[in-house]
Structures are given as structure tokens and as C-alpha cells.
Amino acid sequence: MKLAKLVGILLIAASSAAAAEPAASAPSTLAAAAPPEKRSLKSCLLPAVKNGGFAMPDYILWCSSVIKVGDTYHMFASRWPAQYGLGGWTKYSECVRATSKNLLGPYEFQEVVLQKRPDHWDKSRVHNVKVVKAGEKFVLYYINTANETGYAVADSITGPWTRLDAPVIKASNPAPLVKADGSVYVFARLRVGDVNRGVGFTAPSYVGPYTVLNNGENLLPDNCELEDPTIWWAHDQYNVLLNDWKGKATGVFKGGAQYFSKDGVHYTLVSNEPVFTKTVSYDDGTSETFSRRERPFVYVDEKGEAIALFTACLPPSGPARVVVQPIDHYVPGN
């Protein structure tokens, strides 16, 4: 009788402990979407390939974006002669295309795609290039001066490219996202005074018209600022990685800040810890600290998993190049 009573007490205690502590076999919705350690893209970054990416002697390379066509990766990037320094982009930036059979590179230069045109809206430069696929068309967004974004369109990734006669978006640093129905969402930077706002635009197709969201107000929380956003769709939400202008979000000037939004208007910071800084670790165990590290681009596979991070990196000496870090199949768990 005493033994039976003791067993009953032990069973009650075990039941109470189970009720107080969540069962490991019943993960939350967040855990089901992605393991908790993968909440931020930073936790999935792997060392960069030392001899990968894209570099050209005597040229500064900036603003990369990549698209896969067949078995080939096509990188579109901005470049200008290194002799003019980093500020040379204002007069000499042009769009080039490079290719590789490996996403991580190395990429090989193929051609100059677009250059500035006298007596047109893009008469000063071609910069901030971003390539996307919209139905059967390839669309290449780019800027001229601040707050002027237009695009060129082609039936083939190798062109010929047809440009517009006027810009379509009053913003710069465009990060376009083409949805399954062909509509387009663009996250961009709008400079007003000395503030770099994060703004959004929508259009029924890449053709336009593009309508600004929320009256052009800053969509980033706590009046945070930005440069150079990149965007992708995963976990039923917009995901944005950008340079944290003034370091308001991460405490690191131009560190990598990650946000997400369910509706494209209200954004939430994923973590105060920067996704990337100026220091890059390589696959051979070495590392390199750059003077500037900007223009992030996240490449997403057909499953919606982020698998590579491209950044423009300027060393203390020598021209800037594009460095690629593999990502261990990141899916946001917000």
C-alpha cells in the first residue's frame, strides 16, 4: 500500500514538471520555420571563397547583383577606372556583365552593358544596377543621379537592352522584387535633407506606374536610415539587408542591418547585432579588414533559401572588388 502511494506521488510530480516545461517534441511555429540559431542571417554566414567573387585590374567594382540563366550565373555590376578613386562613380560608372559556372565565382568579365547617354535622363552615370526576371523579360534597374531610378529591358540576358526615356522612381539604391503575379515591389533610399529614408514603391508590372507607399515616409523603425538595400521573399515576408547608415540600428556605421515586413510598410529590425562588418573571413583561415564594405546583395535559390552574400569591398590599397560569402541555406524564422 505504501509502495503504491509512493508511485502515485512520483507520477504526480512528473506530470507537474511536464506541464511547467514545454515538450521538446512540440516545436513552436518559429522553430518550425527555421532553427532559433538561424533567426539572423549572420549565424548562417560561412567564410568567403578567397579566390572567388569578381575582380578586374585597374577597375573599381561596385553594386553587384546575380541571376542564373541555364547553368550560368550572370553578374551585373557597376565599374569605373580605379584612377578616378571611389568618387569616380559620379562621372564614370557604367554597367558590366560577368559570368561564372559557380555561384561563388570567380566571375569573368564579358561585356559593357550600359553607359551614360548624353542628352538623356541617364547622362551622368549608370549606377546601382540590379537585374531581375519579370515573366519572359530581363529587367535591369539603375540610377543616374540621386532620387532617379529607371530601367532597361531585354528578351535575352545578353541583350540588346532597351532603355526608357525618363526615370520611373523618385528614389535611388533600388531593390526590386518581382512577385509571382508579375507585380513589383521596390524598396529604395530616398534622401531628404540629410536623412536617408527607407521607402517603398509598388507597380502592377515592371512597366509601371510605380506608386510610393505611405506618402514616402521612412518605413524603417525608430527613424533608422539606410544605404544599399537588397531584398528577397521568404517565410511569407519581405526580407531586407542594408547598410546601416549612421549606425542607428546596429551601432556600427554602415554595418549590415536586417529587417523584415509582412506588408511592405511596417518593418522590424531582426537584431541589433550587425550581419556583416568590414572584416571578412576566408575559407583558408585568413581574414581581411576593408576600408569600405557596402552594396550587399543576397542570392536566393529556387527554394527561397538565401545561399550567398555579395558585397563590394574596398581594401586599404588597391581597387574595390566583389567578395562572395556562402550562406548555409538561411530561411528567416521571424
C-alpha positions in Angstrom: 0.0 0.0 0.0 2.9 2.4 0.9 4.6 1.4 -2.3 1.6 2.2 -4.4 1.2 5.6 -2.6 4.8 6.4 -3.3 4.4 5.6 -7.0 1.4 7.9 -7.2 3.3 10.8 -5.7 6.1 10.3 -8.2 3.7 10.2 -11.1 2.0 13.5 -9.9 5.4 15.2 -9.6 6.5 14.1 -13.1 3.2 15.3 -14.5 3.7 18.7 -12.9 7.2 19.1 -14.2 6.0 18.3 -17.7 3.3 20.9 -17.5 5.8 23.5 -16.4 8.3 22.9 -19.1 7.4 22.8 -22.9 7.8 19.5 -24.6 10.8 19.3 -26.9 8.8 17.3 -29.4 6.3 20.1 -29.9 8.3 22.9 -31.6 6.8 26.4 -31.9 5.8 27.9 -35.2 9.1 29.9 -35.1 11.2 26.8 -34.6 9.3 25.0 -37.4 10.1 27.8 -39.9 13.8 27.9 -39.0 16.0 26.8 -36.1 16.3 29.5 -33.5 20.0 30.0 -34.2 19.2 30.9 -37.7 17.0 33.9 -36.8 19.6 36.3 -38.2 21.4 35.7 -41.5 24.7 36.3 -39.7 24.5 33.0 -37.9 24.5 31.2 -41.3 27.3 33.1 -43.0 30.3 30.9 -44.0 33.8 32.0 -44.8 34.2 33.7 -48.2 36.0 31.9 -51.0 39.4 33.5 -51.2 39.7 33.3 -54.9 36.0 33.7 -55.8 34.0 36.8 -56.5 34.8 39.3 -59.2 37.9 41.5 -59.6 39.3 43.4 -62.5 42.8 45.0 -62.6 42.6 48.8 -62.7 38.8 49.0 -62.1 36.7 49.6 -59.1 33.8 47.2 -59.0 30.6 48.0 -57.0 26.8 47.3 -56.9 26.6 43.6 -57.9 23.5 41.5 -58.5 23.4 38.0 -59.9 20.8 35.9 -61.8 21.1 32.3 -63.0 20.2 31.5 -66.6 20.6 27.9 -67.6 23.7 26.6 -65.9 25.4 30.0 -65.9 25.4 32.8 -63.3 25.4 36.3 -64.7 26.6 39.1 -62.5 25.7 42.7 -63.4 27.8 45.3 -61.6 28.9 48.9 -61.7 32.5 49.7 -62.6 34.8 52.6 -63.3 38.5 53.2 -63.8 40.4 53.0 -60.5 42.5 56.0 -61.4 39.5 58.2 -60.5 39.2 56.8 -57.0 36.0 55.8 -55.2 34.3 59.1 -56.1 34.8 58.4 -59.8 31.4 56.7 -59.9 29.7 60.1 -60.2 31.1 60.6 -63.7 32.4 57.3 -65.0 30.2 54.5 -63.6 28.9 52.0 -66.2 27.2 48.6 -66.1 29.1 45.5 -66.9 28.3 41.8 -67.1 30.4 38.9 -65.9 29.7 35.2 -65.8 30.6 32.0 -63.8 29.5 28.4 -63.7 29.9 28.6 -59.9 27.8 31.0 -57.9 30.7 31.9 -55.7 32.9 32.7 -58.6 35.4 33.6 -59.8 33.5 35.7 -62.4 34.9 36.6 -65.8 34.2 39.9 -67.5 32.0 39.6 -70.6 30.9 43.0 -71.8 29.9 46.6 -71.0 26.1 46.6 -70.9 25.1 50.2 -70.4 26.9 53.5 -70.3 25.7 57.1 -69.7 24.0 58.8 -72.6 24.4 62.4 -73.5 21.2 64.4 -73.7 19.1 61.7 -71.9 18.0 61.3 -68.3 20.9 59.0 -67.6 23.5 61.4 -68.9 25.7 61.4 -65.8 26.3 57.8 -65.0 24.8 54.3 -64.8 25.0 53.0 -61.2 23.2 50.9 -58.6 22.4 48.2 -61.2 20.0 45.4 -60.1 18.8 42.7 -62.5 15.6 40.7 -62.2 13.4 38.4 -64.3 9.8 39.5 -64.9 7.9 36.9 -66.9 9.9 36.4 -70.1 11.8 39.7 -69.8 15.0 40.6 -68.1 14.8 44.0 -66.3 17.9 46.0 -65.3 17.2 48.8 -62.8 19.8 51.5 -62.4 20.1 55.1 -61.3 21.5 58.3 -62.8 21.6 61.0 -60.0 20.2 60.7 -56.5 16.5 60.0 -56.5 16.4 59.0 -60.2 15.8 55.3 -61.0 14.9 53.8 -64.4 15.4 50.5 -66.1 16.4 48.8 -69.3 14.6 45.7 -70.6 15.7 42.8 -72.8 14.4 39.4 -74.1 17.8 37.8 -73.5 20.3 38.1 -70.7 22.8 39.2 -73.3 20.6 41.9 -74.7 20.0 44.0 -76.7 18.7 46.3 -73.9 16.0 48.9 -74.5 16.1 51.9 -72.1 13.4 54.3 -71.0 13.3 58.0 -71.9 12.7 59.0 -68.3 13.1 57.6 -64.8 10.2 55.8 -63.2 11.0 56.0 -59.5 11.9 59.1 -57.4 14.5 57.3 -55.2 17.9 55.6 -55.5 19.5 52.3 -54.4 16.6 50.3 -55.8 16.0 46.8 -54.5 13.3 45.3 -56.8 11.2 42.2 -56.0 9.1 40.7 -58.8 6.1 38.7 -57.3 4.5 35.6 -58.7 1.7 37.6 -60.3 4.1 39.9 -62.1 3.6 42.9 -59.8 6.7 44.6 -58.4 7.7 45.9 -55.0 10.7 48.1 -54.8 12.5 49.1 -51.5 14.8 52.1 -52.0 16.5 55.0 -50.5 15.0 58.5 -50.6 17.4 61.2 -49.5 15.5 64.2 -47.9 17.8 66.8 -46.5 20.5 64.9 -44.6 18.2 61.9 -43.9 18.3 58.6 -45.9 14.7 57.3 -45.7 13.7 53.7 -46.5 10.8 54.0 -48.9 8.7 51.5 -50.8 7.0 51.5 -54.2 4.6 49.2 -55.9 3.7 48.7 -59.6 1.3 46.3 -61.4 4.2 45.2 -63.5 7.8 46.2 -64.2 6.4 48.7 -66.8 4.7 50.7 -64.0 3.4 53.0 -63.0 5.2 53.0 -59.7 3.3 54.3 -56.7 5.1 55.4 -53.5 3.9 53.8 -50.2 2.9 55.7 -47.0 3.4 59.1 -48.7 7.2 58.5 -48.9 7.7 58.4 -45.2 10.5 56.4 -43.7 9.4 52.8 -43.4 12.3 51.8 -41.1 11.5 51.8 -37.3 13.0 54.4 -34.9 13.8 56.7 -37.8 16.8 54.4 -38.7 18.5 55.2 -42.0 20.0 53.2 -44.9 22.0 52.8 -48.0 22.1 49.9 -50.5 19.2 47.6 -49.6 18.8 44.1 -51.1 15.5 42.3 -50.8 14.1 38.8 -51.0 10.9 37.0 -50.3 10.9 34.1 -47.8 8.7 33.0 -44.8 5.8 34.9 -46.3 7.5 38.2 -45.7 9.8 40.8 -47.3 13.4 40.5 -46.0 15.8 43.3 -46.4 19.5 43.6 -45.7 21.1 47.0 -46.0 24.0 49.2 -44.9 23.1 50.8 -41.5 23.6 54.5 -42.4 24.8 56.4 -39.2 24.8 53.1 -37.3 21.4 53.8 -35.6 20.3 50.1 -35.8 23.5 48.2 -35.1 25.8 50.8 -33.5 28.2 50.2 -36.5 28.4 52.8 -39.2 27.3 51.1 -42.5 27.2 47.7 -40.7 24.8 45.1 -42.1 21.3 45.6 -40.7 18.5 43.1 -41.4 14.8 43.9 -41.4 11.5 42.1 -42.3 8.0 43.2 -43.1 4.8 41.3 -43.6 3.1 44.1 -45.5 5.9 46.0 -47.1 5.1 49.1 -45.0 5.8 48.2 -41.4 9.4 46.9 -40.9 11.0 45.3 -37.9 14.7 45.1 -37.1 15.8 41.4 -36.7 18.8 42.0 -34.5 21.0 44.9 -33.2 24.0 42.7 -34.0 25.3 43.6 -37.5 25.0 40.9 -40.1 28.4 41.9 -41.5 31.2 44.4 -40.8 34.3 45.5 -42.7 36.1 42.3 -41.8 35.7 39.2 -44.0 36.9 35.7 -43.0 38.1 33.4 -45.8 38.0 29.7 -46.4 41.8 29.4 -46.0 41.6 30.6 -42.4 42.8 34.1 -43.1 40.8 37.3 -42.8 40.8 40.8 -44.3 39.6 44.2 -43.0 38.4 46.6 -45.7 38.2 50.4 -45.7 34.7 50.1 -47.1 32.2 47.2 -47.4 28.9 48.1 -49.0 26.3 47.2 -51.6 25.1 43.9 -50.1 23.2 41.5 -52.5 21.6 38.3 -51.2 21.2 35.5 -53.7 18.2 33.2 -53.1 17.7 29.8 -54.6 14.5 28.3 -56.0 13.5 27.1 -52.6 13.6 30.6 -51.2 16.8 29.9 -49.2 19.5 32.6 -49.1 22.7 30.9 -50.2 25.2 33.7 -50.9 26.0 37.2 -49.9 27.8 39.5 -52.3 29.4 42.8 -51.1 31.6 45.5 -52.7 34.8 45.6 -50.7 37.5 48.4 -50.9 40.8 47.4 -49.4 43.2 50.0 -47.8 45.2 49.9 -51.0 44.1 48.7 -54.5 40.8 48.8 -56.3 37.5 47.5 -54.9 36.2 44.1 -55.8 33.2 41.9 -55.2 33.6 39.4 -52.4 31.2 36.4 -52.1 30.3 34.6 -48.8 28.3 31.4 -49.0 25.3 31.2 -46.7 24.2 28.0 -45.1 20.7 27.8 -46.6 19.2 30.6 -44.5 15.5 30.9 -44.0 14.3 33.7 -41.7 12.5 32.5 -38.6 10.7 35.7 -37.6 
